[in-house]
């Protein structure tokens, strides 16, 4: 059995959050099927001021990650029901910005390479020092927050977008946008160059759990093109990826 070293807190000890007033605690999801490992990690991370949630198999871990959007996922490779590698692949396809640190007891180089190729942000081999894992968690979170900090203003073609002010103009003339049209445009601006499926857009922009129709997305894309594209019938910025969805290439 692998052991996690405690950083100084007795079992059951909890440290109160002493972060910035009004700021939520950083939430970490631990996807691990060994209860003792989960308990050890939970004690140490909660002692450091993190909020901890957990799942005991790959399927439950994927579902919880998508539902609760943690700030970081610690994911074991060897998991029942669905392997950690499969969880990583599916999670990165749906939530590419969600940081993942993978754990393995095998220590095989091929697992590390595959995990990183699937989008994992870091990799730790069991047994490990809790201090090392904590340091890696902090480093990955710093990188993730720096990368995720969106711009407030964008410009492409003749279009200028002030995200903070919820304003869009073209050739200096203000354009009228519905709330969902603006949210969809903002989502494209925050995910430049990514191929975004209709289902992903419905889930992330509209928040649908069950998708009644993807025509909702298509109709909004038509309206965005009419307002933003020089020639809506020959789009330059919001491109159709046939059989998949759409891609924004303006910025």
Order of alpha helices (4+ residues) and beta strands (2+ residues): beta-alpha-beta-alpha-beta-alpha-beta-alpha-beta-alpha-beta-beta-beta-beta-alpha-beta-alpha-alpha-beta-beta
